Amino acid sequence: MQAIEAGKAKSGNTVHRTVGRLIVCVLALFCWKLASAAAGTAEGFTLEVRPRVCVVMAGEVSCSMQLQVNWTAPQEADICLRFAGEEQALQCWQSRRQGAWNMPVEREQNTTVQLVDPGTDAVLLESLIPVLTRELRDSRKRRRHVWSIL
């Protein structure tokens, strides 16, 4: 009798875990669709930004990078490229299906690059470039193994 009750309890836990995983998957899919709808009002546009991360070495104030931006559109469109929070466009294209922009940039904080419709000022796509600070460790420090006594 105890074996039957234990089997029921075990199968009940399995059902709860399966339902829980299903709910998590549905929520993740919903959040992904919501994020893609919010990030890209323009279906079929692509935005590729390099580098994806900028690293500031210890002792430096800002991060220097060669910023490369490539974009494509499903049909010809007027597009402007800008940094988030700035009104001045870096580059604008008229009646183009693709574009490229390349320039050295120095930043102290995280930067967001945006593709914007110049007519409505609506953000079509954006990409975040985080700025990370890297502390250099003394590479001459002797490394010991956990099992080393001496």
C-alpha positions as CSV (number, residue, x, y, z in Angstrom):
1,M,0.0,0.0,0.0
2,Q,2.8,2.4,0.9
3,A,4.5,1.6,-2.5
4,I,1.3,2.6,-4.4
5,E,1.1,5.9,-2.4
6,A,4.8,6.6,-3.0
7,G,4.3,5.9,-6.7
8,K,1.4,8.4,-6.8
9,A,3.4,11.0,-5.0
10,K,6.3,10.5,-7.3
11,S,4.2,10.8,-10.4
12,G,2.4,13.9,-9.0
13,N,5.8,15.6,-8.5
14,T,6.7,14.7,-12.1
15,V,3.5,16.2,-13.4
16,H,4.1,19.4,-11.3
17,R,7.7,19.6,-12.7
18,T,6.4,19.1,-16.3
19,V,3.7,21.7,-15.9
20,G,6.1,24.1,-14.3
21,R,8.6,23.7,-17.2
22,L,5.8,24.2,-19.7
23,I,4.7,27.4,-18.0
24,V,8.3,28.6,-17.9
25,C,8.7,27.9,-21.7
26,V,5.4,29.7,-22.5
27,L,6.4,32.7,-20.4
28,A,9.9,32.8,-22.1
29,L,8.3,32.6,-25.5
30,F,5.9,35.4,-24.6
31,C,8.7,37.6,-23.3
32,W,10.8,37.0,-26.4
33,K,7.9,37.9,-28.7
34,L,7.1,41.0,-26.6
35,A,10.8,42.1,-26.6
36,S,11.1,41.6,-30.4
37,A,7.9,43.5,-31.0
38,A,9.2,46.4,-28.8
39,A,12.7,46.4,-30.2
40,G,11.8,46.1,-33.9
41,T,8.8,48.0,-35.2
42,A,10.3,47.2,-38.6
43,E,9.8,43.6,-39.7
44,G,12.7,42.4,-41.7
45,F,15.3,45.0,-40.7
46,T,18.7,43.8,-39.5
47,L,21.3,45.6,-37.5
48,E,24.8,44.4,-37.0
49,V,27.1,46.4,-34.7
50,R,30.8,45.6,-34.0
51,P,32.3,45.4,-31.4
52,R,29.7,43.9,-29.2
53,V,31.6,44.9,-26.0
54,C,34.1,47.7,-25.4
55,V,36.8,47.1,-22.7
56,V,38.4,49.9,-20.7
57,M,41.8,48.9,-19.3
58,A,42.8,49.9,-15.8
59,G,44.0,53.5,-15.6
60,E,42.2,54.6,-18.7
61,V,39.1,56.8,-18.6
62,S,37.3,55.9,-21.8
63,C,37.1,53.0,-24.2
64,S,38.4,53.5,-27.8
65,M,36.8,51.3,-30.5
66,Q,36.5,51.2,-34.2
67,L,32.7,51.1,-34.5
68,Q,31.3,49.2,-37.5
69,V,27.6,49.3,-38.2
70,N,25.8,47.4,-41.1
71,W,22.1,47.3,-41.6
72,T,19.6,45.9,-44.2
73,A,16.0,46.6,-44.9
74,P,13.3,44.5,-46.7
75,Q,12.6,47.4,-49.1
76,E,14.1,50.8,-49.9
77,A,13.7,53.2,-47.0
78,D,15.0,56.5,-45.5
79,I,17.2,55.5,-42.5
80,C,19.3,57.4,-40.0
81,L,21.9,56.1,-37.6
82,R,22.4,57.7,-34.2
83,F,23.4,57.1,-30.6
84,A,20.5,56.9,-28.1
85,G,19.9,60.1,-26.3
86,E,21.5,62.2,-29.1
87,E,19.5,64.1,-31.6
88,Q,22.3,64.5,-34.1
89,A,22.4,61.6,-36.6
90,L,25.8,60.0,-37.4
91,Q,24.7,59.1,-40.9
92,C,21.5,59.1,-43.0
93,W,20.6,57.2,-46.1
94,Q,17.8,57.9,-48.5
95,S,15.9,55.2,-50.5
96,R,18.4,52.5,-49.6
97,R,18.0,48.8,-48.7
98,Q,21.4,48.5,-46.9
99,G,24.0,50.7,-45.4
100,A,27.4,50.6,-43.6
101,W,29.1,53.1,-41.3
102,N,32.6,52.8,-39.8
103,M,34.3,55.3,-37.5
104,P,36.6,55.4,-34.4
105,V,34.6,56.2,-31.3
106,E,35.5,56.9,-27.6
107,R,32.9,56.2,-24.9
108,E,33.0,56.3,-21.1
109,Q,29.6,54.6,-20.6
110,N,27.4,52.0,-22.2
111,T,26.3,53.1,-25.7
112,T,23.2,52.2,-27.6
113,V,23.2,52.5,-31.4
114,Q,19.8,53.1,-33.1
115,L,18.4,52.9,-36.6
116,V,15.7,55.6,-36.8
117,D,13.1,56.5,-39.3
118,P,13.9,60.2,-40.0
119,G,10.3,61.0,-40.9
120,T,8.6,59.8,-37.7
121,D,11.7,59.7,-35.4
122,A,10.7,56.1,-34.5
123,V,13.4,53.7,-33.4
124,L,13.4,50.8,-35.8
125,L,16.2,48.7,-34.2
126,E,18.8,49.3,-31.6
127,S,21.9,47.6,-30.2
128,L,23.6,48.1,-26.8
129,I,27.4,48.2,-26.6
130,P,28.4,47.7,-22.9
131,V,31.6,49.3,-21.6
132,L,33.5,47.0,-19.2
133,T,36.4,47.9,-17.0
134,R,39.2,45.4,-16.8
135,E,41.6,45.3,-13.9
136,L,44.9,43.7,-14.8
137,R,46.2,41.2,-12.2
138,D,49.9,40.8,-11.5
139,S,50.7,37.9,-13.8
140,R,53.9,37.2,-11.8
141,K,51.9,36.0,-8.8
142,R,52.7,32.4,-8.1
143,R,49.7,30.1,-8.5
144,R,49.4,27.3,-6.0
145,H,47.3,24.2,-6.3
146,V,44.8,23.5,-3.6
147,W,46.6,20.4,-2.5
148,S,50.0,22.1,-2.2
149,I,51.2,22.3,1.4
150,L,54.5,24.0,0.8
